[in-house]
Amino acid sequence: MRKTLWIWFVGCAAWLVDGFISLRYHDQLHARLAFCVAMVFLAAGFFYRTQRR
């Protein structure tokens, strides 16, 4: 799983960008959802980062 660990952090960055774009266009609900999903991706990345093979 460590070989594909980077995908979680890329997903987090993509959701953060989506959240900031939503904030720019004043869509508060979508921005909040995007930031929550980004936090889940970040947590999953740190979880899989600490696992051993």
Phi and psi in radians as a Rosetta constraint file:
Dihedral C 1 N 2 CA 2 C 2 CIRCULARHARMONIC -1.164 0.35
Dihedral N 2 CA 2 C 2 N 3 CIRCULARHARMONIC -0.391 0.35
Dihedral C 2 N 3 CA 3 C 3 CIRCULARHARMONIC -1.174 0.35
Dihedral N 3 CA 3 C 3 N 4 CIRCULARHARMONIC -0.543 0.35
Dihedral C 3 N 4 CA 4 C 4 CIRCULARHARMONIC -1.880 0.35
Dihedral N 4 CA 4 C 4 N 5 CIRCULARHARMONIC 0.364 0.35
Dihedral C 4 N 5 CA 5 C 5 CIRCULARHARMONIC -1.088 0.35
Dihedral N 5 CA 5 C 5 N 6 CIRCULARHARMONIC -0.601 0.35
Dihedral C 5 N 6 CA 6 C 6 CIRCULARHARMONIC -1.048 0.35
Dihedral N 6 CA 6 C 6 N 7 CIRCULARHARMONIC -0.453 0.35
Dihedral C 6 N 7 CA 7 C 7 CIRCULARHARMONIC -1.121 0.35
Dihedral N 7 CA 7 C 7 N 8 CIRCULARHARMONIC -0.542 0.35
Dihedral C 7 N 8 CA 8 C 8 CIRCULARHARMONIC -1.181 0.35
Dihedral N 8 CA 8 C 8 N 9 CIRCULARHARMONIC -0.705 0.35
Dihedral C 8 N 9 CA 9 C 9 CIRCULARHARMONIC -1.295 0.35
Dihedral N 9 CA 9 C 9 N 10 CIRCULARHARMONIC -0.578 0.35
Dihedral C 9 N 10 CA 10 C 10 CIRCULARHARMONIC -1.173 0.35
Dihedral N 10 CA 10 C 10 N 11 CIRCULARHARMONIC -0.705 0.35
Dihedral C 10 N 11 CA 11 C 11 CIRCULARHARMONIC -1.091 0.35
Dihedral N 11 CA 11 C 11 N 12 CIRCULARHARMONIC -0.705 0.35
Dihedral C 11 N 12 CA 12 C 12 CIRCULARHARMONIC -1.076 0.35
Dihedral N 12 CA 12 C 12 N 13 CIRCULARHARMONIC -0.787 0.35
Dihedral C 12 N 13 CA 13 C 13 CIRCULARHARMONIC -1.118 0.35
Dihedral N 13 CA 13 C 13 N 14 CIRCULARHARMONIC -0.686 0.35
Dihedral C 13 N 14 CA 14 C 14 CIRCULARHARMONIC -1.129 0.35
Dihedral N 14 CA 14 C 14 N 15 CIRCULARHARMONIC -0.733 0.35
Dihedral C 14 N 15 CA 15 C 15 CIRCULARHARMONIC -1.200 0.35
Dihedral N 15 CA 15 C 15 N 16 CIRCULARHARMONIC -0.584 0.35
Dihedral C 15 N 16 CA 16 C 16 CIRCULARHARMONIC -1.129 0.35
Dihedral N 16 CA 16 C 16 N 17 CIRCULARHARMONIC -0.754 0.35
Dihedral C 16 N 17 CA 17 C 17 CIRCULARHARMONIC -1.078 0.35
Dihedral N 17 CA 17 C 17 N 18 CIRCULARHARMONIC -0.747 0.35
Dihedral C 17 N 18 CA 18 C 18 CIRCULARHARMONIC -1.071 0.35
Dihedral N 18 CA 18 C 18 N 19 CIRCULARHARMONIC -0.697 0.35
Dihedral C 18 N 19 CA 19 C 19 CIRCULARHARMONIC -1.129 0.35
Dihedral N 19 CA 19 C 19 N 20 CIRCULARHARMONIC -0.734 0.35
Dihedral C 19 N 20 CA 20 C 20 CIRCULARHARMONIC -1.197 0.35
Dihedral N 20 CA 20 C 20 N 21 CIRCULARHARMONIC -0.618 0.35
Dihedral C 20 N 21 CA 21 C 21 CIRCULARHARMONIC -1.134 0.35
Dihedral N 21 CA 21 C 21 N 22 CIRCULARHARMONIC -0.717 0.35
Dihedral C 21 N 22 CA 22 C 22 CIRCULARHARMONIC -1.117 0.35
Dihedral N 22 CA 22 C 22 N 23 CIRCULARHARMONIC -0.679 0.35
Dihedral C 22 N 23 CA 23 C 23 CIRCULARHARMONIC -1.108 0.35
Dihedral N 23 CA 23 C 23 N 24 CIRCULARHARMONIC -0.667 0.35
Dihedral C 23 N 24 CA 24 C 24 CIRCULARHARMONIC -1.078 0.35
Dihedral N 24 CA 24 C 24 N 25 CIRCULARHARMONIC -0.629 0.35
Dihedral C 24 N 25 CA 25 C 25 CIRCULARHARMONIC -1.692 0.35
Dihedral N 25 CA 25 C 25 N 26 CIRCULARHARMONIC 0.303 0.35
Dihedral C 25 N 26 CA 26 C 26 CIRCULARHARMONIC 1.055 0.35
Dihedral N 26 CA 26 C 26 N 27 CIRCULARHARMONIC 0.651 0.35
Dihedral C 26 N 27 CA 27 C 27 CIRCULARHARMONIC -1.850 0.35
Dihedral N 27 CA 27 C 27 N 28 CIRCULARHARMONIC 1.473 0.35
Dihedral C 27 N 28 CA 28 C 28 CIRCULARHARMONIC -1.114 0.35
Dihedral N 28 CA 28 C 28 N 29 CIRCULARHARMONIC -0.706 0.35
Dihedral C 28 N 29 CA 29 C 29 CIRCULARHARMONIC -1.137 0.35
Dihedral N 29 CA 29 C 29 N 30 CIRCULARHARMONIC -0.793 0.35
Dihedral C 29 N 30 CA 30 C 30 CIRCULARHARMONIC -1.171 0.35
Dihedral N 30 CA 30 C 30 N 31 CIRCULARHARMONIC -0.647 0.35
Dihedral C 30 N 31 CA 31 C 31 CIRCULARHARMONIC -1.115 0.35
Dihedral N 31 CA 31 C 31 N 32 CIRCULARHARMONIC -0.748 0.35
Dihedral C 31 N 32 CA 32 C 32 CIRCULARHARMONIC -1.100 0.35
Dihedral N 32 CA 32 C 32 N 33 CIRCULARHARMONIC -0.760 0.35
Dihedral C 32 N 33 CA 33 C 33 CIRCULARHARMONIC -1.088 0.35
Dihedral N 33 CA 33 C 33 N 34 CIRCULARHARMONIC -0.759 0.35
Dihedral C 33 N 34 CA 34 C 34 CIRCULARHARMONIC -1.103 0.35
Dihedral N 34 CA 34 C 34 N 35 CIRCULARHARMONIC -0.689 0.35
Dihedral C 34 N 35 CA 35 C 35 CIRCULARHARMONIC -1.216 0.35
Dihedral N 35 CA 35 C 35 N 36 CIRCULARHARMONIC -0.614 0.35
Dihedral C 35 N 36 CA 36 C 36 CIRCULARHARMONIC -1.146 0.35
Dihedral N 36 CA 36 C 36 N 37 CIRCULARHARMONIC -0.744 0.35
Dihedral C 36 N 37 CA 37 C 37 CIRCULARHARMONIC -1.157 0.35
Dihedral N 37 CA 37 C 37 N 38 CIRCULARHARMONIC -0.646 0.35
Dihedral C 37 N 38 CA 38 C 38 CIRCULARHARMONIC -1.099 0.35
Dihedral N 38 CA 38 C 38 N 39 CIRCULARHARMONIC -0.671 0.35
Dihedral C 38 N 39 CA 39 C 39 CIRCULARHARMONIC -1.152 0.35
Dihedral N 39 CA 39 C 39 N 40 CIRCULARHARMONIC -0.631 0.35
Dihedral C 39 N 40 CA 40 C 40 CIRCULARHARMONIC -1.148 0.35
Dihedral N 40 CA 40 C 40 N 41 CIRCULARHARMONIC -0.743 0.35
Dihedral C 40 N 41 CA 41 C 41 CIRCULARHARMONIC -1.107 0.35
Dihedral N 41 CA 41 C 41 N 42 CIRCULARHARMONIC -0.707 0.35
Dihedral C 41 N 42 CA 42 C 42 CIRCULARHARMONIC -1.142 0.35
Dihedral N 42 CA 42 C 42 N 43 CIRCULARHARMONIC -0.757 0.35
Dihedral C 42 N 43 CA 43 C 43 CIRCULARHARMONIC -1.102 0.35
Dihedral N 43 CA 43 C 43 N 44 CIRCULARHARMONIC -0.715 0.35
Dihedral C 43 N 44 CA 44 C 44 CIRCULARHARMONIC -1.133 0.35
Dihedral N 44 CA 44 C 44 N 45 CIRCULARHARMONIC -0.676 0.35
Dihedral C 44 N 45 CA 45 C 45 CIRCULARHARMONIC -1.090 0.35
Dihedral N 45 CA 45 C 45 N 46 CIRCULARHARMONIC -0.757 0.35
Dihedral C 45 N 46 CA 46 C 46 CIRCULARHARMONIC -1.229 0.35
Dihedral N 46 CA 46 C 46 N 47 CIRCULARHARMONIC -0.583 0.35
Dihedral C 46 N 47 CA 47 C 47 CIRCULARHARMONIC -1.130 0.35
Dihedral N 47 CA 47 C 47 N 48 CIRCULARHARMONIC -0.850 0.35
Dihedral C 47 N 48 CA 48 C 48 CIRCULARHARMONIC -1.254 0.35
Dihedral N 48 CA 48 C 48 N 49 CIRCULARHARMONIC -0.385 0.35
Dihedral C 48 N 49 CA 49 C 49 CIRCULARHARMONIC -1.206 0.35
Dihedral N 49 CA 49 C 49 N 50 CIRCULARHARMONIC -0.605 0.35
Dihedral C 49 N 50 CA 50 C 50 CIRCULARHARMONIC -1.487 0.35
Dihedral N 50 CA 50 C 50 N 51 CIRCULARHARMONIC -0.166 0.35
Dihedral C 50 N 51 CA 51 C 51 CIRCULARHARMONIC -1.304 0.35
Dihedral N 51 CA 51 C 51 N 52 CIRCULARHARMONIC 2.627 0.35
Dihedral C 51 N 52 CA 52 C 52 CIRCULARHARMONIC -1.685 0.35
Dihedral N 52 CA 52 C 52 N 53 CIRCULARHARMONIC 2.866 0.35
